[in-house]
Amino acid sequence: GYYMMPDKTKEEFTADGWFKTGDIGQFADDGSLQIVDRKKNLIKLKGGEYIAIENMEMCYNNSVFVDAKNGGCCCYGDGDMDRPIAVIQLNLATVKSWMKENGITDSIEKVTESKALYDAVLADMVKEHKNAGLARNEKLVAIGFVTDPWTPENGCLTAANKLQRRAVKEKHEAQFDELIKKGIF
């Protein structure tokens, strides 16, 4: 139990003595138990379905349009939403190549707000969704772009470069608010 914390100990143990670790497990074909996720990393959507945000981010960070070095992809969902959304660090080198391939001569700022780029990035995200074998409810319905890096200094990453979702959401609150509307059907 927890040292000198009987209430906390009581919360974490079932009546018959089992300790609730917060891990999500599944039984393998050979009868062994595999730990596959953490309960706190799962988010329940409006329909009662759970999604694994960290797993989604790992998958979507493989997109050529995502700059994983500057923070990557921040997926989001909550109990009021039907499907998840994401704000991504846009890989400007890939965007410039895409512009050249498509004969686009506008400024990069104008292109990042264009429907053509949005559609191209979303299509690549759908491809990554299929490649990773994510569930239907883990498919992004809307994305937003940012180009200012997430760093430990601005609080968006930990010292170990792990995403601080709450800080990212606060930093880009207006953009998240707009995207969340698209995740509600």
MONOR-V36805 format. One record per residue. N is the residue number from 1. RES is the residue in three letters. NEAR is the number of other ideal C-beta (glycine too) atoms within 12 Angstrom. D_LAST is the distance of its C-alpha to the last C-alpha in whole Angstrom. Layout:
n: <N:N>
res: <RES:RES>
near: <NEAR:NEAR>
d_last: <D_LAST:D_LAST>
//
This chain:
n: <1:2:3:4:5:6:7:8:9:10:11:12:13:14:15:16:17:18:19:20:21:22:23:24:25:26:27:28:29:30:31:32:33:34:35:36:37:38:39:40:41:42:43:44:45:46:47:48:49:50:51:52:53:54:55:56:57:58:59:60:61:62:63:64:65:66:67:68:69:70:71:72:73:74:75:76:77:78:79:80:81:82:83:84:85:86:87:88:89:90:91:92:93:94:95:96:97:98:99:100:101:102:103:104:105:106:107:108:109:110:111:112:113:114:115:116:117:118:119:120:121:122:123:124:125:126:127:128:129:130:131:132:133:134:135:136:137:138:139:140:141:142:143:144:145:146:147:148:149:150:151:152:153:154:155:156:157:158:159:160:161:162:163:164:165:166:167:168:169:170:171:172:173:174:175:176:177:178:179:180:181:182:183:184:185>
res: <GLY:TYR:TYR:MET:MET:PRO:ASP:LYS:THR:LYS:GLU:GLU:PHE:THR:ALA:ASP:GLY:TRP:PHE:LYS:THR:GLY:ASP:ILE:GLY:GLN:PHE:ALA:ASP:ASP:GLY:SER:LEU:GLN:ILE:VAL:ASP:ARG:LYS:LYS:ASN:LEU:ILE:LYS:LEU:LYS:GLY:GLY:GLU:TYR:ILE:ALA:ILE:GLU:ASN:MET:GLU:MET:CYS:TYR:ASN:ASN:SER:VAL:PHE:VAL:ASP:ALA:LYS:ASN:GLY:GLY:CYS:CYS:CYS:TYR:GLY:ASP:GLY:ASP:MET:ASP:ARG:PRO:ILE:ALA:VAL:ILE:GLN:LEU:ASN:LEU:ALA:THR:VAL:LYS:SER:TRP:MET:LYS:GLU:ASN:GLY:ILE:THR:ASP:SER:ILE:GLU:LYS:VAL:THR:GLU:SER:LYS:ALA:LEU:TYR:ASP:ALA:VAL:LEU:ALA:ASP:MET:VAL:LYS:GLU:HIS:LYS:ASN:ALA:GLY:LEU:ALA:ARG:ASN:GLU:LYS:LEU:VAL:ALA:ILE:GLY:PHE:VAL:THR:ASP:PRO:TRP:THR:PRO:GLU:ASN:GLY:CYS:LEU:THR:ALA:ALA:ASN:LYS:LEU:GLN:ARG:ARG:ALA:VAL:LYS:GLU:LYS:HIS:GLU:ALA:GLN:PHE:ASP:GLU:LEU:ILE:LYS:LYS:GLY:ILE:PHE>
near: <14:13:7:8:11:12:11:13:16:15:15:17:17:12:8:7:11:9:15:20:16:15:17:20:16:13:11:11:8:7:8:10:14:14:16:18:23:19:17:17:26:26:33:22:31:21:18:12:21:26:39:29:34:26:27:41:38:25:34:42:30:24:37:24:38:37:26:27:17:28:37:35:43:43:46:39:40:23:18:17:29:26:35:45:40:49:41:47:38:39:32:27:18:27:37:21:18:29:24:15:13:17:10:20:11:18:14:24:15:15:29:32:18:21:12:21:34:26:17:29:37:29:20:31:39:24:21:32:32:18:15:22:13:28:20:18:26:35:32:42:30:33:42:38:37:32:25:21:23:34:21:17:14:19:19:29:26:19:10:8:18:20:37:23:34:16:23:37:30:19:25:31:17:15:27:32:19:17:34:29:19:25:33:22:13>
d_last: <44:44:47:48:44:44:41:39:41:40:36:36:39:38:40:42:43:40:39:35:35:31:31:29:31:32:35:36:38:41:40:40:37:35:33:30:28:28:26:25:24:21:18:16:12:10:11:15:15:17:17:20:20:24:24:21:22:26:24:23:26:27:26:29:27:26:29:30:33:31:29:26:23:21:18:16:13:13:13:10:8:6:8:11:13:16:19:22:26:26:30:31:34:32:30:34:34:31:32:36:35:33:35:33:36:34:34:32:30:29:28:25:23:24:21:23:24:20:20:23:22:18:20:23:20:19:23:23:20:22:26:25:24:21:18:15:13:15:14:13:10:12:16:18:22:25:28:30:31:30:33:35:37:33:32:29:31:34:37:36:34:31:28:27:23:24:26:24:21:24:25:22:20:19:18:16:15:13:12:10:8:7:6:4:0>
//
